[in-house]
Amino acid sequence: MKAQVIEIEWHERNKSIFSVDISKEGLVATGGQDGRVSLWRVAAGDGAIASHRGGPAVGGKWGKRQRLMAAAAASAKQVTFVEALEGHAAAVSVVRFDPARSHRLASGADDGYAILWEYDSAQGKWRLEATLHEHNDMIMDMAWSVDGRHLATASVDNTVAVWDMSESSRPRRVASLREHTNYVQGVAWDPLGKYLCSLGADRTLRMYEWTRGGRRLVPCGCVSTHAFEKREEPDEAEDGIGAAGRDQTVATKSKPAPALRWFAGQGILHFFRRLAWSPDGQVLACPASLAYATDNSSSEKRDMAKVLKSRCHAVHVFARRHLHMPWGHLDGHGEPVIAVRFCPRRYHPVPAVEGVTTGEAFPPRTDRLVVAVATQTQVFLYDTQHSHPIARCAGLHLAYLTDMAWAPDASYLLVASLDGYLSKIRFDRENELGTELETADVEVMPDSAISSS
């Protein structure tokens, strides 16, 4: 694994990049503070290293300045500018390609408008196909349904708008979800088409599902707090093991138990909570989370102050069949997590290593997934077999990170930053992330299991 910052002018005068996405064909879209959506082609190879090693040297050795200049020049050669899309009147905070039809691209801006762009094959360029206006303030995130029929937009006006995108030229709003009481900063569609999830500054994860026949979305769940109690010996029938098979605290009958927040508030000093579903829809990963170190193995009473002091930033992992509370946590982070992205490929499980604990952050699986987690300044890679990171990248950017996107073949991961640059994390070695599963090896869930989730 290698990482480098691609030092080109991605947006006018190197203004901040708020979002990045990659289509199934490998076309890269970026949204920036300059109000433009820019399209690019990024090579998967390692041009910087090749140029650095093959270039001329003074006195037979490379100086530090020469190495940096050679790397910067070669990194620019990896990128080809395609087109700039102009139509927004404010900074573009999010860009997302239609997963079903990659010739469609949606973008959302700080003025509350979203735009649908579509590639015109006859003219050989992208055009503004439709403008979507429902929000009266900044759009922070958006997500397509897996079939490209619906688009959800999340805004700081505390709402989520859902659009029917069946006809590109005539998008139709089908729902305005108003259950959040503060900014909505993340939204994600379930790949199986059942749930829509949103995450906001009100420290709440909200879930919606389609009614029978798919006519409208209705609230079906809300996760915000969980009860804490100084530990007492529970009855055998109330051993604190919930439906998900996870340890839970038991509330006393004498007085209400204080509540612990699952998610961070507005004080995280960042504006994105970009949550993500796994490609098979079995796992939901939520950023901007809080985890608490508790010891349920001891019969001694626990102190609430000590529990609060143990609080750390984390990613909460929810199992599809138990969305009422987290299954596990990717915790231990020293700063807020702002985005999560699952790798689009599946891999064979790796053999257990003696002395290395696997943890229980993810529900049991027959395959292995890789997930990228972005904090404000670092990127961590996890897999579904371990609760600890398998890789970390830090020190790439001079400002906070904002978004990430995987290449369709998982050969690299792009990371966007407020400093106006993208960095590329490359996986050059064969099977560096793991041995990929063939399509025939992927275990498909039966319809009965999906419908019962």
C-alpha positions, 0 to 999 in steps of 0.5 A: 500500500502506498499513498501520495497527494496528487498536487494539481489544481483540482478546483479554481485557486485550490479551493476546498474539495468537499466531495469525491465519487467514482463511477463504475467506468472509473470517471472521477467527479469532485465538488468544490468550494468554487461551485463547480463539479469537475470530472477527471480520469485518474490512472491506477498506476504509480507514475510518481515512483516510476518517474522518480526512479528513472529520472536524472540525478545530480551527482548520482543521488537525489536530493530531498527537493528533487525527489519531492519535485519529481513526485509532484510532477509525475503525480500530475501526469496520472490525472486527465481533466475531462470537463467542468460542470457549471450550474451551481451558485454556491459551493458544491458539498456532495457529488454522487454517480447513479450506481445503475446508470453511470451516465447520470450524476447528482450534485448538491450545493450550499444554496439548497439546490441539487442538480442532475447531470447527464452525459449526452453521447451525441454531443460528447459532453455532460449537460444539466438535465434537471434542477431539484429544489426542496431544501432552504439551506445547504445540502450536506449529503445525498445517496442513490438507491441501488436501482437508480430510481430514487435519490435522497438529499440531506440538508441542514434545514433538518430534513431529508428529501426523497426524489423519484428519478425515473424520468431524468428530465422530470424528477418528482419529490415523493417524500420530505422526512422531517423527524430530525431536530438538527442538521442532517449530515449523512444519508444512505440507501440500503442496497436491498431496497428496504431501508433509508437511513439518515444521521444528524447533528441531533445525535440520532440515527433514523431509519425509514422503510417503504410501505407495502407496494413501495408507495411511501416511506415511513419511520421504522426506527431511531437510535440515539441513547442507551441506558447506563446503570451502576452494575448490579447482579441481574436475575437469570432471566434478565442477564443483559443479553439482547436479541443481537447477542450483545452485552447490555446494561440493565436498568434498575427499578428504583430510578431511571438510568442515565442515558449515554449518547451513541453519537457525537453532537455539534461540537465535533467541528466537522460538517459530514457524517457520511454513513454507508451500507456494505455492498450486500446490505447486511451491515450499516456503518455509522461515523461520528459515533461514541464508544464507552469502555465498560467492564461487564465482567466485574460485579463491582458497581461502575462509576458513571464519571469513569465511563464518561471519561473512557469515551472515545470516537468510533464507528458503530456497526449495525447488523441488518437484523438488529438495527435497534442497537450497534452490534460492535464498534470500531473504536479508539479514535482520538478524533471524530470519524466523518466518513465510511466507505466499503470496498466494492469487492469481496475477499476470501477470509484470511487464516487466523494468526496465533496470538492475534485477536479477531474481535467481534466488531462485525457480525459473522460472515462467510466472506471478508469485506474491507472498509475505509474509515476517515477521521478528520486527519487520518484514514484507517482500513478495517476488515470484517474479521478484525476489530482493529485497523489493518492499515493507517494513513496519516499526515497526507493533508494540511486540513481536515478530510471530507470524503472518500471514494473507491475505484471500481476495481479496488486498486486505489482509494481517493481521499478529499480534503479541505486543503484543495487536494486529493490523495490516492492510496494505492494497492499495487501488490497482487492480492494486497487487500486479499484474494478476491471472491469469484461471483460464483463463490459469493453466498447469496441470501435467500429471499425469505431471509431478506424479507424477515430482516 
